[in-house]
Amino acid sequence: MLVCVPVTGDGQIDLRWGRAARVAIADVAEGALAGWREFDVAWDDLHDQGSEGGHHARVARFLREHGVQRVVASHMGPDMLHMLERMGLSVRLGVSGDARTAAIAAGEAGPS
């Protein structure tokens, strides 16, 4: 399962999803981390450039391009959550701590 999580420089869950500077995509297989890639997305800088819909489209495009199946975050706004659910993505909120550990736990959790 491909899990996307916002990350800080020290490997923790970034509390900002739609304004994250960096995200990671974890490939979780059989309860272990099979791959980990980090991307400088600059959503923090890009968030207020253009419309909210334009920003949501930017996030959606990134997730589709990378085949993400689940998003893990501390929190996100209701419009973003609705968009991700419409895309068919599973979303886990209320997550904090080590980003790799959180991604593995979310990947093990199965469909939701």
MDAnalysis code that builds the backbone (N, CA, C; Angstrom):
import MDAnalysis as mda
import numpy as np

u = mda.Universe.empty(336, n_residues=112, atom_resindex=np.repeat(np.arange(112), 3), trajectory=True)
u.add_TopologyAttr("name", ["N", "CA", "C"] * 112)
u.add_TopologyAttr("resid", np.arange(1, 113))
u.add_TopologyAttr("resname", ["MET", "LEU", "VAL", "CYS", "VAL", "PRO", "VAL", "THR", "GLY", "ASP", "GLY", "GLN", "ILE", "ASP", "LEU", "ARG", "TRP", "GLY", "ARG", "ALA", "ALA", "ARG", "VAL", "ALA", "ILE", "ALA", "ASP", "VAL", "ALA", "GLU", "GLY", "ALA", "LEU", "ALA", "GLY", "TRP", "ARG", "GLU", "PHE", "ASP", "VAL", "ALA", "TRP", "ASP", "ASP", "LEU", "HIS", "ASP", "GLN", "GLY", "SER", "GLU", "GLY", "GLY", "HIS", "HIS", "ALA", "ARG", "VAL", "ALA", "ARG", "PHE", "LEU", "ARG", "GLU", "HIS", "GLY", "VAL", "GLN", "ARG", "VAL", "VAL", "ALA", "SER", "HIS", "MET", "GLY", "PRO", "ASP", "MET", "LEU", "HIS", "MET", "LEU", "GLU", "ARG", "MET", "GLY", "LEU", "SER", "VAL", "ARG", "LEU", "GLY", "VAL", "SER", "GLY", "ASP", "ALA", "ARG", "THR", "ALA", "ALA", "ILE", "ALA", "ALA", "GLY", "GLU", "ALA", "GLY", "PRO", "SER"])
u.atoms.positions = np.array([
    [0.841, -1.172, 0.000],
    [0.000, 0.000, 0.000],
    [0.886, 1.236, 0.000],
    [0.525, 2.216, -0.819],
    [1.266, 3.475, -0.869],
    [0.570, 4.500, 0.021],
    [1.305, 4.957, 1.029],
    [0.785, 5.868, 2.045],
    [1.539, 7.185, 1.942],
    [0.802, 8.293, 1.892],
    [1.423, 9.615, 1.855],
    [1.251, 10.284, 3.205],
    [2.324, 10.866, 3.707],
    [2.329, 11.502, 5.028],
    [3.149, 12.797, 4.964],
    [2.663, 13.881, 5.579],
    [3.469, 15.104, 5.634],
    [4.585, 14.932, 6.666],
    [5.796, 15.332, 6.323],
    [6.933, 15.099, 7.219],
    [7.704, 16.383, 7.507],
    [8.290, 16.403, 8.695],
    [9.188, 17.491, 9.070],
    [10.627, 17.049, 8.794],
    [11.545, 17.975, 8.935],
    [12.956, 17.669, 8.702],
    [13.528, 16.623, 9.636],
    [12.909, 16.464, 10.809],
    [13.414, 15.471, 11.757],
    [12.607, 14.170, 11.749],
    [11.803, 13.963, 10.679],
    [11.122, 12.682, 10.509],
    [9.811, 12.518, 11.250],
    [9.271, 13.620, 11.762],
    [7.993, 13.559, 12.468],
    [6.848, 13.905, 11.511],
    [5.634, 13.591, 11.928],
    [4.454, 13.996, 11.160],
    [4.353, 15.515, 11.238],
    [4.299, 16.162, 10.095],
    [4.066, 17.603, 10.063],
    [2.593, 17.826, 10.383],
    [2.291, 18.744, 11.262],
    [0.904, 18.993, 11.652],
    [0.098, 19.632, 10.535],
    [0.768, 20.092, 9.489],
    [0.100, 20.754, 8.367],
    [0.037, 19.791, 7.180],
    [-1.148, 19.451, 6.733],
    [-1.267, 18.624, 5.522],
    [-1.287, 19.514, 4.289],
    [-2.286, 20.356, 4.151],
    [-2.414, 21.191, 2.960],
    [-1.366, 22.277, 2.846],
    [-0.655, 22.523, 3.930],
    [0.419, 23.515, 3.933],
    [1.779, 22.870, 4.226],
    [1.886, 21.584, 3.991],
    [3.154, 20.880, 4.229],
    [4.206, 21.346, 3.226],
    [5.415, 21.466, 3.696],
    [6.541, 21.781, 2.814],
    [7.065, 20.510, 2.150],
    [6.928, 19.388, 2.859],
    [7.513, 18.117, 2.406],
    [6.564, 16.985, 2.752],
    [6.445, 16.031, 1.857],
    [5.674, 14.818, 2.134],
    [6.523, 13.605, 1.780],
    [6.155, 12.491, 2.363],
    [6.813, 11.221, 2.036],
    [5.760, 10.265, 1.525],
    [6.178, 9.394, 0.640],
    [5.336, 8.296, 0.192],
    [6.022, 7.019, 0.632],
    [5.304, 6.296, 1.475],
    [5.812, 5.034, 2.008],
    [5.149, 3.887, 1.273],
    [5.942, 2.927, 0.871],
    [5.431, 1.677, 0.309],
    [5.453, 0.671, 1.454],
    [4.259, 0.308, 1.929],
    [4.142, -0.591, 3.068],
    [3.661, -1.949, 2.566],
    [4.429, -2.980, 2.868],
    [4.091, -4.333, 2.444],
    [4.372, -5.307, 3.573],
    [3.390, -6.123, 3.890],
    [3.523, -7.160, 4.917],
    [4.034, -6.598, 6.243],
    [3.491, -5.422, 6.623],
    [3.830, -4.840, 7.911],
    [5.205, -4.221, 8.001],
    [5.841, -3.996, 6.856],
    [7.183, -3.410, 6.869],
    [7.281, -2.318, 5.811],
    [8.258, -1.483, 5.975],
    [8.507, -0.405, 5.032],
    [9.334, -0.951, 3.870],
    [8.700, -1.058, 2.700],
    [9.399, -1.565, 1.515],
    [10.045, -0.439, 0.715],
    [9.613, 0.797, 0.975],
    [10.181, 1.943, 0.275],
    [9.768, 3.230, 0.953],
    [10.593, 4.264, 0.793],
    [10.320, 5.566, 1.400],
    [10.924, 6.632, 0.504],
    [10.083, 7.495, -0.033],
    [10.559, 8.602, -0.872],
    [10.009, 9.908, -0.318],
    [10.859, 10.921, -0.218],
    [10.422, 12.232, 0.259],
    [10.452, 13.227, -0.894],
    [9.479, 14.152, -0.863],
    [9.311, 15.136, -1.925],
    [9.134, 16.519, -1.313],
    [9.855, 17.495, -1.840],
    [9.645, 18.893, -1.463],
    [8.481, 19.401, -2.312],
    [7.290, 19.469, -1.721],
    [6.099, 19.874, -2.467],
    [5.815, 21.371, -2.354],
    [6.339, 22.019, -1.334],
    [6.175, 23.464, -1.124],
    [4.713, 23.898, -1.046],
    [3.848, 23.022, -0.535],
    [2.441, 23.400, -0.400],
    [2.281, 24.547, 0.580],
    [3.238, 24.728, 1.484],
    [3.187, 25.861, 2.411],
    [3.291, 27.177, 1.646],
    [4.185, 27.252, 0.682],
    [4.347, 28.462, -0.128],
    [3.244, 28.607, -1.171],
    [2.795, 27.493, -1.722],
    [1.828, 27.521, -2.822],
    [0.377, 27.643, -2.370],
    [0.108, 27.374, -1.098],
    [-1.269, 27.314, -0.592],
    [-2.088, 28.544, -0.947],
    [-1.543, 29.717, -0.759],
    [-2.303, 30.950, -0.965],
    [-2.108, 31.562, -2.349],
    [-1.479, 30.821, -3.246],
    [-1.321, 31.294, -4.617],
    [-2.466, 30.732, -5.445],
    [-3.383, 31.570, -5.827],
    [-4.544, 31.123, -6.589],
    [-5.680, 30.745, -5.663],
    [-6.623, 30.010, -6.219],
    [-7.831, 29.652, -5.478],
    [-7.629, 28.404, -4.630],
    [-8.554, 28.205, -3.687],
    [-8.519, 26.987, -2.875],
    [-8.679, 25.759, -3.770],
    [-9.590, 25.865, -4.748],
    [-9.787, 24.752, -5.682],
    [-8.530, 24.434, -6.471],
    [-7.792, 25.475, -6.836],
    [-6.540, 25.263, -7.557],
    [-5.518, 24.547, -6.694],
    [-5.482, 24.893, -5.424],
    [-4.546, 24.222, -4.520],
    [-4.953, 22.764, -4.321],
    [-6.235, 22.521, -4.137],
    [-6.708, 21.146, -3.978],
    [-6.380, 20.326, -5.221],
    [-6.528, 20.929, -6.393],
    [-6.189, 20.231, -7.640],
    [-4.702, 19.885, -7.682],
    [-3.861, 20.778, -7.176],
    [-2.409, 20.534, -7.131],
    [-2.108, 19.313, -6.256],
    [-2.749, 19.264, -5.082],
    [-2.557, 18.136, -4.170],
    [-3.063, 16.846, -4.817],
    [-4.257, 16.907, -5.405],
    [-4.839, 15.724, -6.053],
    [-3.942, 15.209, -7.168],
    [-3.416, 16.106, -7.972],
    [-2.537, 15.707, -9.080],
    [-1.298, 14.974, -8.556],
    [-0.687, 15.511, -7.500],
    [0.491, 14.866, -6.913],
    [0.141, 13.452, -6.446],
    [-0.959, 13.310, -5.731],
    [-1.350, 12.002, -5.191],
    [-1.635, 11.007, -6.314],
    [-2.339, 11.454, -7.350],
    [-2.625, 10.560, -8.492],
    [-1.341, 10.154, -9.206],
    [-0.475, 11.126, -9.458],
    [0.776, 10.839, -10.184],
    [1.633, 9.808, -9.465],
    [1.508, 9.733, -8.146],
    [2.335, 8.811, -7.370],
    [1.586, 7.571, -6.901],
    [0.346, 7.410, -7.327],
    [-0.406, 6.196, -7.015],
    [-0.749, 6.012, -5.551],
    [-0.866, 7.113, -4.812],
    [-1.149, 7.044, -3.376],
    [-2.524, 6.424, -3.131],
    [-2.594, 5.549, -2.126],
    [-3.836, 4.869, -1.760],
    [-4.405, 5.360, -0.425],
    [-3.537, 5.876, 0.439],
    [-3.978, 6.313, 1.766],
    [-3.173, 7.558, 2.157],
    [-3.846, 8.484, 2.820],
    [-3.203, 9.683, 3.340],
    [-3.291, 9.630, 4.858],
    [-2.187, 9.926, 5.515],
    [-2.106, 9.964, 6.968],
    [-1.727, 11.386, 7.363],
    [-2.486, 11.976, 8.283],
    [-2.209, 13.358, 8.689],
    [-2.715, 13.608, 10.098],
    [-2.237, 14.687, 10.674],
    [-2.729, 15.110, 11.974],
    [-4.159, 15.615, 11.828],
    [-4.364, 16.523, 10.891],
    [-5.701, 17.030, 10.608],
    [-5.707, 17.662, 9.227],
    [-6.904, 17.940, 8.719],
    [-7.062, 18.681, 7.467],
    [-8.460, 19.267, 7.456],
    [-8.650, 20.255, 6.628],
    [-9.950, 20.900, 6.521],
    [-10.981, 19.981, 5.883],
    [-12.253, 20.271, 6.144],
    [-13.316, 19.415, 5.614],
    [-13.368, 19.373, 4.092],
    [-13.029, 20.473, 3.421],
    [-13.054, 20.468, 1.959],
    [-11.973, 19.546, 1.388],
    [-10.782, 19.590, 1.984],
    [-9.693, 18.709, 1.546],
    [-10.067, 17.256, 1.814],
    [-10.603, 16.988, 2.988],
    [-11.014, 15.626, 3.330],
    [-12.053, 15.114, 2.347],
    [-13.020, 15.939, 2.039],
    [-14.071, 15.547, 1.090],
    [-13.467, 15.235, -0.283],
    [-12.535, 16.071, -0.734],
    [-11.908, 15.847, -2.033],
    [-11.166, 14.508, -2.066],
    [-10.389, 14.232, -1.014],
    [-9.621, 12.982, -0.980],
    [-10.553, 11.768, -0.955],
    [-11.624, 11.873, -0.210],
    [-12.590, 10.764, -0.166],
    [-13.264, 10.572, -1.521],
    [-13.569, 11.683, -2.218],
    [-14.142, 11.578, -3.571],
    [-13.160, 10.908, -4.531],
    [-11.878, 11.090, -4.281],
    [-10.858, 10.442, -5.110],
    [-10.750, 8.949, -4.798],
    [-11.431, 8.501, -3.751],
    [-11.367, 7.092, -3.366],
    [-10.203, 6.766, -2.458],
    [-9.577, 7.795, -1.881],
    [-8.447, 7.563, -0.996],
    [-8.927, 7.356, 0.430],
    [-8.256, 6.500, 1.118],
    [-8.492, 6.297, 2.539],
    [-7.700, 7.365, 3.284],
    [-8.310, 7.975, 4.294],
    [-7.651, 9.034, 5.054],
    [-7.665, 8.669, 6.528],
    [-6.506, 8.756, 7.168],
    [-6.368, 8.529, 8.611],
    [-5.939, 9.842, 9.241],
    [-6.761, 10.381, 10.140],
    [-6.451, 11.642, 10.804],
    [-6.140, 11.417, 12.279],
    [-5.633, 12.461, 12.930],
    [-5.312, 12.380, 14.350],
    [-3.999, 11.690, 14.620],
    [-3.137, 11.634, 13.620],
    [-1.877, 10.912, 13.731],
    [-0.749, 11.897, 14.051],
    [0.151, 11.504, 14.931],
    [1.311, 12.324, 15.261],
    [2.492, 11.403, 15.546],
    [3.656, 12.003, 15.768],
    [4.837, 11.215, 16.093],
    [5.693, 10.902, 14.887],
    [6.412, 9.798, 14.968],
    [7.348, 9.382, 13.927],
    [6.597, 9.046, 12.634],
    [6.973, 9.699, 11.550],
    [6.265, 9.542, 10.279],
    [6.375, 8.126, 9.723],
    [7.524, 7.514, 9.810],
    [7.684, 6.155, 9.277],
    [6.833, 5.152, 10.060],
    [6.842, 5.277, 11.372],
    [6.027, 4.388, 12.204],
    [4.550, 4.561, 11.889],
    [4.111, 5.820, 11.724],
    [2.712, 6.095, 11.409],
    [2.325, 5.533, 10.047],
    [3.220, 5.649, 9.078],
    [2.927, 5.125, 7.744],
    [2.808, 3.608, 7.762],
    [3.675, 2.938, 8.484],
    [3.613, 1.484, 8.587],
    [2.313, 1.065, 9.245],
    [1.941, 1.733, 10.337],
    [0.697, 1.393, 11.045],
    [-0.514, 1.598, 10.133],
    [-0.503, 2.684, 9.364],
    [-1.623, 2.953, 8.454],
    [-1.660, 1.935, 7.322],
    [-0.503, 1.518, 6.834],
    [-0.457, 0.529, 5.760],
    [-0.878, -0.858, 6.211],
    [-0.640, -1.157, 7.483],
    [-1.031, -2.453, 8.045],
    [-2.529, -2.527, 8.325],
    [-3.141, -1.354, 8.496],
    [-4.530, -1.295, 8.957],
    [-5.542, -1.840, 7.961],
    [-5.127, -2.031, 6.732],
    [-6.045, -2.547, 5.729],
    [-6.986, -1.468, 5.236],
    [-7.922, -1.829, 4.380],
    [-8.819, -0.839, 3.803],
    [-9.705, -0.184, 4.843],
    [-10.113, 1.040, 4.556],
    [-11.077, 1.699, 5.444],
    [-12.052, 2.514, 4.646],
])
